[in-house]
């Protein structure tokens, strides 16, 4: 196993935000426009309700994802540390620390640009976090943390 990571400070992922904007803005616009077209067209279609719901849902989900990448939300991770005792500490923006002490699992994506970390804290509450490659200051920080976390893989 690779040497343990002391503490890695995360930074806002501005390139990831641009990608999310390119993804969410056209999706929400098309859903909203098509919903309006069906609603105010000559034939009223109940599908308009569904399209508007989907547009609102994707707006909220996209806003949360973008604010999370920019480290603006209170429960956004701003640092992560993994130690030898198979424990990960996640430091949040609201100055709270979550120590994942049991059932720690690491999930990587196929592209290698992000990973998920799940586990339970001391009270038994299940937590899950997603970390993006752009949130790390350097490539070496990301790859070192990934090597350490691969011991917790599925």
C-alpha positions as CSV (number, residue, x, y, z in Angstrom):
1,X,0.0,0.0,0.0
2,X,1.2,3.5,-0.8
3,X,2.2,5.8,2.0
4,X,-0.7,7.6,3.8
5,X,-1.8,11.0,2.7
6,X,-1.5,13.6,5.5
7,X,-4.1,16.2,4.2
8,X,-5.0,17.3,0.8
9,X,-6.5,20.7,0.4
10,X,-9.1,21.1,-2.4
11,X,-9.7,24.0,-4.6
12,X,-12.5,25.2,-6.8
13,X,-12.8,23.3,-10.1
14,X,-13.4,26.0,-12.7
15,X,-12.9,23.8,-15.7
16,X,-15.4,21.4,-14.4
17,X,-17.9,24.2,-13.9
18,X,-17.6,25.2,-17.5
19,X,-18.2,21.6,-18.5
20,X,-21.3,21.4,-16.3
21,X,-22.6,24.7,-17.7
22,X,-22.2,23.3,-21.2
23,X,-24.1,20.2,-20.2
24,X,-26.9,21.7,-18.1
25,X,-27.8,25.0,-19.9
26,X,-28.8,23.4,-23.2
27,X,-30.6,20.5,-21.5
28,X,-32.7,22.8,-19.3
29,X,-33.3,25.3,-22.1
30,X,-34.6,22.5,-24.5
31,X,-36.8,21.0,-21.8
32,X,-38.3,24.4,-20.9
33,X,-38.7,25.6,-24.4
34,X,-40.4,22.3,-25.5
35,X,-42.6,22.4,-22.4
36,X,-43.7,26.0,-23.2
37,X,-44.4,25.0,-26.8
38,X,-46.6,22.2,-25.7
39,X,-48.4,24.3,-23.1
40,X,-49.1,27.3,-25.3
41,X,-49.5,25.4,-28.5
42,X,-52.8,24.7,-30.2
43,X,-53.0,21.3,-28.5
44,X,-52.5,21.2,-24.8
45,X,-50.5,18.2,-23.8
46,X,-50.1,16.8,-20.3
47,X,-46.5,16.1,-21.2
48,X,-45.8,19.8,-20.7
49,X,-46.0,19.3,-16.9
50,X,-43.4,16.5,-17.1
51,X,-41.1,18.6,-19.2
52,X,-41.3,21.6,-16.8
53,X,-40.7,19.3,-13.8
54,X,-37.6,17.9,-15.5
55,X,-36.4,21.4,-16.4
56,X,-36.8,22.5,-12.8
57,X,-35.2,19.3,-11.4
58,X,-32.1,19.6,-13.7
59,X,-31.8,23.3,-12.8
60,X,-31.7,22.5,-9.1
61,X,-29.4,19.5,-9.6
62,X,-27.1,21.5,-11.9
63,X,-26.9,24.4,-9.5
64,X,-26.0,22.2,-6.6
65,X,-23.3,20.4,-8.6
66,X,-21.8,23.7,-9.8
67,X,-21.9,25.3,-6.3
68,X,-20.3,22.1,-5.0
69,X,-17.5,22.2,-7.5
70,X,-16.8,25.9,-6.6
71,X,-16.8,25.0,-2.9
72,X,-19.6,27.4,-2.1
73,X,-22.0,25.1,-0.2
74,X,-21.6,24.7,3.6
75,X,-21.3,20.9,3.4
76,X,-18.8,20.9,0.6
77,X,-15.5,19.1,1.3
78,X,-12.5,21.4,1.3
79,X,-9.9,18.9,2.4
80,X,-9.4,15.1,2.7
81,X,-7.0,13.0,4.7
82,X,-6.5,9.3,4.8
83,X,-4.5,7.5,7.5
84,X,-3.0,4.1,8.2
85,X,-5.9,3.0,10.3
86,X,-8.2,2.8,7.3
87,X,-9.9,6.0,8.3
88,X,-10.7,9.0,6.1
89,X,-11.3,12.5,7.4
90,X,-13.4,14.9,5.3
91,X,-13.1,18.5,6.3
92,X,-16.2,20.6,5.3
93,X,-16.5,24.3,4.5
94,X,-18.6,24.8,7.7
95,X,-15.6,23.8,9.8
96,X,-16.9,20.4,10.6
97,X,-14.9,17.2,10.2
98,X,-16.5,13.9,9.2
99,X,-14.4,10.8,10.0
100,X,-15.4,7.8,8.0
101,X,-14.4,5.1,10.4
102,X,-16.2,2.0,9.1
103,X,-17.4,0.5,5.8
104,X,-15.1,2.8,3.9
105,X,-15.4,2.2,0.2
106,X,-13.7,3.8,-2.8
107,X,-15.3,4.0,-6.3
108,X,-13.5,5.2,-9.3
109,X,-14.9,6.2,-12.6
110,X,-13.8,4.7,-15.9
111,X,-12.2,8.0,-17.2
112,X,-10.2,8.4,-14.0
113,X,-11.3,12.0,-13.6
114,X,-13.3,11.6,-10.4
115,X,-13.9,9.2,-7.6
116,X,-16.5,8.5,-4.9
117,X,-15.9,7.8,-1.2
118,X,-18.5,6.3,1.1
119,X,-18.4,5.2,4.7
120,X,-19.9,5.5,8.1
121,X,-19.0,7.9,10.9
122,X,-18.8,7.0,14.6
123,X,-22.5,7.4,15.0
124,X,-23.3,5.0,12.1
125,X,-24.5,7.6,9.7
126,X,-23.7,6.8,6.1
127,X,-21.9,9.5,4.1
128,X,-20.9,9.7,0.4
129,X,-18.7,12.2,-1.4
130,X,-17.6,12.8,-5.0
131,X,-14.2,14.3,-5.7
132,X,-13.1,15.6,-9.1
133,X,-9.6,15.7,-10.4
134,X,-9.8,19.5,-11.0
135,X,-10.4,20.0,-7.3
136,X,-6.8,19.0,-6.5
137,X,-3.9,21.4,-6.7
138,X,-1.7,19.0,-8.6
139,X,-1.9,15.8,-10.6
140,X,0.4,14.2,-8.0
141,X,-1.9,15.0,-5.1
142,X,-4.8,13.3,-7.0
143,X,-2.8,10.3,-8.1
144,X,-1.3,9.8,-4.6
145,X,-4.7,9.9,-2.9
146,X,-6.1,7.5,-5.5
147,X,-3.3,5.0,-4.9
148,X,-4.0,5.1,-1.2
149,X,-7.7,4.8,-1.6
150,X,-7.5,1.8,-4.0
151,X,-7.0,-0.4,-0.9
152,X,-10.7,0.5,-0.1
153,X,-12.0,-0.5,-3.5
154,X,-15.2,-2.5,-4.0
